[in-house]
Amino acid sequence: MSLMARAAVAVWQMAPTVGNRRANLARLAGAAGTARARGATILVTPELSLTGYDIGALTDDDTDPELLTDLSRIAHNTGLALVVGLALRQDHQTWNCSAIVDRTGDLRGVYRKMHLFGDLDRSRFCSGTDGPLVVDVDGITVGTLICYDIEFPEPARLAALAGAQLLAIPTANMTPWHFINEHVIPVRAFENQFYVAYANHHGTEGGTTYVGSSTIAAPEGATVRAGEDDEALILMTIDTDDLAQRRREATYLIDRRPELYDRLSQEN
């Protein structure tokens, strides 16, 4: 077995402290330390985990690019890679983002959410156009999307075709869409033959009640799931040797017929 054949992904289900950047960063540092102590090599947080999701307008402090420096410091201090959902003001626009930082604190990339959900997203954020981010993170090929993105099969498939072994998804999934956690996430893992880590909020913000139930799904159908109502830290081992073997046996990516899929690129 190769040195990087086994890793462990942790998902942190939480409810941010609204309006308190320092408190949320301190809580993230604590969760990262706990996850590292439990054997995790990468931690995934919910969407907009440093601010909250249904909190109305975002301030300059909420979207400060210096937050990326804070994340790098936490990753370096804990020796744990991070995939963190946050808002960022970049290029004179505001984006709903997922940042990937490796265990040394090196920023590996920032993904901008492609599919904006409802008026709350569209009133605050620009829509990303670059597709899923897929990068090497300490020997594991990690892709990231955000929340509503995973409810479309195409972005997840793009990540798989780019070589993702783990798809990390910060989310803010709310009632009544509990079935996304229970059914869609395991299906995405199976049909693309990779691991999916889906990190959700719990509790209530504004008019939104979150379903909790953060989920990690393996390519063969196994799942680990948090409860609905409480903060939680869940883990799953990633075995890349086993994943490579499963991809040889479950040949969905090889057996595609893209020459028949032209209509997928046509406008409605």
Residue pairs with C-beta under 8 A, 6 or more apart in sequence:
1 241
2 240
2 241
3 139
4 138
4 139
4 140
4 240
5 239
5 240
5 241
6 237
6 238
6 239
6 240
6 241
7 41
7 42
7 138
7 139
7 140
7 237
7 238
7 240
8 39
8 40
8 41
8 42
8 235
8 236
8 237
8 238
9 40
9 41
9 42
9 43
9 44
9 166
9 168
9 195
9 197
9 216
9 235
9 236
9 238
10 35
10 38
10 40
10 42
10 43
10 44
10 233
10 234
10 235
11 43
11 44
11 197
11 198
11 199
11 214
11 215
11 216
11 226
11 233
11 234
11 235
12 28
12 31
12 35
12 43
12 44
12 45
12 46
12 49
12 199
12 214
12 231
12 232
12 233
13 46
13 199
13 200
13 201
13 202
13 212
13 214
13 226
13 230
13 231
13 232
13 233
13 234
14 27
14 31
14 45
14 46
14 49
14 201
14 202
14 231
15 52
15 201
15 202
15 203
15 205
15 210
15 231
16 24
16 46
16 48
16 49
16 50
16 51
16 52
16 201
17 23
17 24
17 27
18 51
18 52
18 55
18 205
19 55
21 50
21 51
21 61
21 62
21 64
21 67
24 49
24 50
24 51
25 50
25 67
25 70
25 74
28 45
28 49
28 50
28 71
28 74
28 82
28 84
29 74
29 77
29 78
31 43
31 45
31 233
32 43
32 74
32 75
32 78
32 80
32 82
33 78
33 80
34 233
35 43
35 80
35 233
35 235
36 78
36 79
36 80
38 233
38 235
39 235
40 80
40 235
41 80
41 81
41 103
41 138
41 140
42 80
42 81
42 82
42 83
42 137
42 138
42 140
42 142
42 166
42 168
43 80
43 81
43 82
43 83
44 82
44 83
44 168
44 169
44 170
44 197
44 199
45 82
45 83
45 84
45 85
45 170
45 199
46 53
46 85
46 170
46 171
46 172
46 199
46 200
46 201
46 214
47 53
47 85
47 96
47 98
47 146
47 147
47 170
47 171
47 172
47 201
48 85
48 86
48 87
48 96
48 170
48 172
49 84
49 85
49 86
49 170
49 199
49 201
50 62
50 67
50 84
50 85
50 86
50 87
51 58
51 62
51 86
51 87
52 201
52 205
53 120
53 172
53 201
53 205
53 208
54 120
54 172
54 205
54 206
54 207
54 208
55 205
55 206
56 206
57 124
58 87
58 94
58 124
60 89
62 87
63 87
63 88
63 89
63 94
64 89
65 88
65 89
65 90
67 86
67 88
68 88
68 99
68 101
68 107
68 110
71 82
71 84
71 86
71 99
71 101
71 107
72 101
72 105
72 106
72 107
73 105
74 82
75 81
75 82
75 101
75 102
75 103
75 104
75 105
76 103
76 104
76 105
78 103
79 103
80 103
81 100
81 101
81 102
81 103
81 137
81 138
81 142
82 99
82 100
82 101
83 98
83 99
83 100
83 142
83 144
83 168
83 170
83 197
84 98
84 99
84 101
84 170
85 96
85 97
85 98
85 146
85 170
85 171
85 199
86 97
86 98
86 99
87 94
87 95
87 96
87 97
87 124
87 125
88 94
88 95
88 97
88 99
88 110
89 95
90 110
93 126
94 124
94 125
94 126
95 112
95 113
95 125
95 126
95 128
96 112
96 113
96 116
96 121
96 124
96 125
96 146
97 110
97 111
97 112
97 113
97 146
98 110
98 111
98 113
98 133
98 144
98 145
98 146
98 168
98 170
99 107
99 109
99 110
99 111
100 107
100 108
100 109
100 110
100 111
100 133
100 135
100 137
100 142
100 144
100 168
101 107
101 108
102 108
102 137
102 138
103 138
108 135
108 136
108 137
108 142
109 133
109 135
110 133
111 128
111 130
111 132
111 133
111 144
111 145
111 146
112 126
112 127
112 128
112 129
112 130
113 121
113 125
113 127
113 128
113 145
113 146
113 147
113 148
113 149
114 127
114 128
114 129
114 130
114 131
114 145
114 149
114 155
115 127
115 148
115 149
115 151
115 152
115 155
116 122
116 125
116 127
116 148
117 147
117 148
121 148
131 155
131 158
132 143
132 144
132 145
132 149
132 155
132 156
132 158
132 159
132 162
132 164
132 167
133 143
133 144
134 141
134 142
134 143
134 159
134 162
134 163
134 164
135 141
135 142
136 142
140 165
140 166
140 238
140 240
141 162
141 163
141 164
141 165
141 166
142 164
142 165
142 166
142 167
142 168
143 159
143 160
143 162
143 164
143 166
143 167
143 168
143 194
144 167
144 168
144 169
144 170
145 155
145 156
145 159
145 167
145 169
146 169
146 170
146 171
147 169
147 170
147 171
147 172
147 173
149 155
149 169
150 156
150 167
150 169
150 171
150 180
150 184
150 185
150 188
150 196
150 198
151 180
151 184
153 188
153 191
154 264
156 167
156 188
156 192
156 196
157 191
157 192
159 167
159 192
159 194
160 167
160 192
160 193
160 194
160 253
161 253
164 192
164 194
165 194
165 195
165 238
165 240
165 243
166 194
166 195
166 196
166 197
166 238
167 188
167 189
167 192
167 194
167 195
167 196
167 197
168 197
168 199
169 185
169 196
169 197
169 198
169 199
170 199
171 198
171 199
171 200
171 201
172 200
172 201
172 208
172 210
173 180
173 181
173 198
173 200
173 201
173 210
173 211
173 213
174 208
174 209
174 210
174 211
175 209
175 210
175 211
177 211
178 211
178 213
181 198
181 200
181 211
181 213
181 214
181 215
181 225
182 213
182 215
185 196
185 198
185 215
185 217
185 223
186 196
186 215
186 217
186 221
186 223
188 196
188 217
189 195
189 196
189 217
189 218
189 219
189 221
190 217
190 219
190 220
190 221
190 250
191 252
192 219
192 252
192 253
193 219
193 243
193 246
193 247
193 250
193 252
193 253
194 219
194 243
195 216
195 217
195 218
195 219
195 236
195 238
195 243
196 215
196 216
196 217
197 216
197 236
198 214
198 215
198 216
198 217
199 214
200 210
200 211
200 212
200 213
200 214
200 226
201 210
201 212
202 210
202 212
202 226
202 228
202 229
202 230
202 231
202 232
203 209
203 210
203 212
203 229
204 210
211 228
212 226
212 227
212 228
212 229
212 230
212 232
213 225
213 226
213 227
213 228
214 225
214 226
214 232
214 234
215 223
215 224
215 225
215 226
216 223
216 224
216 225
216 234
216 235
216 236
217 223
218 236
219 243
219 246
219 247
219 250
220 246
222 236
224 234
224 235
224 236
225 234
226 232
226 234
247 253
